[in-house]
Amino acid sequence: MSLGLGIVLFVIGAILAFALNLSVEWINLELVGYILMAAGAVVIILGIILLARRRNSVATSRTTVDPATGDRVTRNETSRPDDTTAI
């Protein structure tokens, strides 16, 4: 969602800054466009950072010998940093 919001802010800012030839006395639309483009870029960068952090995972593989049968047993655990339980 944050990537989409950043793209929308950036596009609206670009339209205000470059595409409109409208003059309003009480506000500078070109400056508002640049501000929206900067805010959109910040939101996109934060969204990418948060997506990268969310995808980190920890994988653990343990191999033990079952004392009853003598067979090797491999147990794989995968967990994400925000999860408290292991799969």
N, C-alpha and C positions, 0 to 999 in steps of 0.2 A: 504494500500500500504506500509506503514512503517513497518508493521509486516513482510510482505514478503521480503522486502529489508533486514531487520535485519536477517532473517533466511538465506537468500542467502549469506550475508556476513559471518555469523557464519559458514556455511557449507564450503564455499571456504577456510576460515581460518583454519578450522579443517583438510581439505584435505592437505593444504600446511604444516601444523604443524605436522601431524601424519602419513599421507599416502604416501607422496612423499619421496623417498630416493635420491633426485637429489641434486647435489652440484654445486653451482654457485659461482665463486670467488668474484664477485662484490656485491652480495646481500645474506643475510642470509634468506632463505625462511622460516625457522622455526619461526624466529622472526616476519616476515611479516604475517605469519599465526596467531600467537598469537595476533598481533595488529588487524587483521581483525576480529578475534573472539571477542575481547573486543569491537570493534566498533559495531559489530552485536548485542552484548548483550545490549549496550547502546541504539541502535536504537529500539530494541524490547521493552525495558523498557519504553522509551519515547512514543512509539506507544500505549502501554497499558494505560499509563497515559492519553494520549490525547483521547483515546476511552472512558475511564471512565469519563472524564470531559464532553465529548460531549453528553453522555447519561443522564446527569442530567436534570431533568425537574421540573417544578413547577406546581402544580395542585391546583386550587382554586375552591371551590364550595360555591355558595351563594344561599340562599333561601329567597325569598321575597313574600309578599302578594300583588296580583294584586288588586288595589283599585276599579276597575270597576266591577270585578266579584267576588272578595273575594277568588279567588283560589290561592294556593301556586305555585309559579314559581321558579324552580331551574335552575340556570345557572352554567354550568361547563366550566371553562377555563383551557386550558393546554398550557404552553409555555416552550420553551427551552431558556436557558440563552442567546444564540446567536441570537434568533429571537426577532424582535421588535414588532411583531403583535401577538395577542392572538387568539387562535382558539375557 
